[in-house]
Amino acid sequence: MKKVIIVFWAFFYAIASFAQGESVKPSYGVKLDREVAIAKIEKEIYQDVVVELKSSDFIAWFAHGVKIIVRDAKTGKKLYRKRFSKSYLYAFSDGTIYVGKGNALTQLTLLKSNKYNVWLMELRKNGIY
């Protein structure tokens, strides 16, 4: 009977460990630049832009959040500039980057397309659901 319980326990433990998603903590004091092929910013589509992400330091007293600047890659003109206060930058092992407020609200999604090997971005001030 003990062997059966141990086998069931090991089986359920293995299933539970694979079922849990990737867990990541926020990144502080990071500055990233990415050349993005297609960016959707507040329902408008832009091509060939450079996005700059700068997260505040962990001990920053007055500047909590992530600063986002989007520029045209050819002209350098600013297309979008905003500081998302009380938001955090999350970087995953596959290169995907999220800016959001905890698990509930994602304001920026930056990911690499496997098929075309280019960066894609979606940015919405009120969140991506």
N, C-alpha and C positions, 0 to 999 in steps of 0.2 A: 504494500500500500504506500509506503514511503517513497519508493521508486516512482510510482505513478504520479504522486504529488510533485515530486522534484521535476519530472519530465514536463508536466503541465505548467509548473511555475517557470521553467526555462523557456518553454514555448511562448507563453504569454509575455515574458520579459523581452524576448527577441522581437515579437510583434510590436510591443510598446516602444522599443527603442528605435525601430524603423519608422514608426508612425509619427514620431515627433519631427516637426519641421526644423529647419536651420535656425538657430538662435544667434542673434548678434547684438552687441551693445553699441550705443552711439559713439561716434568718433568726435573727438574734441581737438581743436587747434589744427585742423587739416585744411589745406588749400588744394583744390583740384581744377584742372583745365581739361576740357574735352572738346574735340571737334565733332560736331553732331551733323549728320546728313539731313535728317528730317526732324523738325521740332514742332510740336503742337503747343502753343502758348495761348491760354485763354480762348480756345476755339479758332485760333488763326494758325495757319500752317506756314512755316519758314523752312528754307533749305540752306544748307551750308552755313551754320552758325557755330560760334564758340561759346560754350557755357563755362563760367567761372563760379565755383562753389567755395565758400570760405566759412567754416564752422568756427564758432567762438571757442575760446579756451575754457577749460573746466572751471577755472577760478574767476572768470570774467564777471565783474559785478554789474556792469551797466549794459553790456552788449550780448545778451543771451540770444542764441538762435543761429540761423544760417543766412548768409548774404549770397544772393544769386544775381549775377550779371550775365546777360545774354547779348552778344555782339555779332554783327554780320562778319563773316570770315573774310570777305573780300574788301570791304570798306572800313571795317573797324567801328562802325556806327553802333551805338547802344540801342538795342531793341527793347530790352526789359531790364529793370533794376529794382530789386525788392529785398528787404530783410524780413525773413520769417521769424518773428520773435517766438521764443519758447518752443522752437522746432529743433530737431536733431538730424544729423547726417548719419545714415546707416550704409555701410559698404559690405557687400556679400562676397563670398569667395569666388563666385563666377563673374565678378566684375559689375554686377548690377548695383546701382546706387539709388537710395531713397532718401528723401527729405520729408519728415513728417513729425507729427506730435504723437509719439508712442505707437501703439498698435492700431489705433482707431482712425487716424487721419493721415493720408499720404498726399503731399502737395507737389512733389516732383518725383518722377520715375525716369531713370536714365539707364538704358540697357543696350547691350550689343546684340545685333541681329546675327543669328548663326548662319542664315542662308546667304546674306550679302556681305557680312563682315563689316558693317557700319554701325555707328551709334545712333540710337533713336531716343527721343525725349518727349515727355508729356509733362506740362506744368500748368497747374491750376491753383489759384490763390485760395479758393474755398475747399480744395481737396479733390482727390480722384477716388471714386468709389467703385 
